[in-house]
Amino acid sequence: NIVFLFTVTIIPFTASMLGRYGEESIAVAIYAASVAIGNAVLFLLWRHILQKYLQADKALDKRYVDYLYMRAGFPVVVALISMILAVFSPLVAAIFLLLDPISLLLRHVFRLDE
């Protein structure tokens, strides 16, 4: 939890750097890296929680478990791809980071509302 909270405290600094130097590849890459690291830590926390929960013989719908993994993993993939895009075009990389909230719509893809 402490590592995750540390990654959360870094976001304002990297966001400020992105706002000030957004046309520079390195600024976009550093912001994307901070987002990727934070979401990767969150993914590992979810994995740990789910493993402990499932070991306690608690029944969880497989669709729900898959959704939680996808929900935590999708932003990591978006941020890593954005880091690569930043080398070629900082603007495209910054716009690509806007795909991150799409992971909130995954609930509908996994049909968890039914």
Secondary structure as GFF3:
##gff-version 3
##sequence-region A 1 114
A	DSSP	alpha_helix	2	20	.	.	.	ID=ss1
A	DSSP	alpha_helix	25	55	.	.	.	ID=ss2
A	DSSP	alpha_helix	62	88	.	.	.	ID=ss3
A	DSSP	alpha_helix	90	96	.	.	.	ID=ss4
A	DSSP	three_ten_helix	97	105	.	.	.	ID=ss5
A	DSSP	alpha_helix	106	109	.	.	.	ID=ss6
###
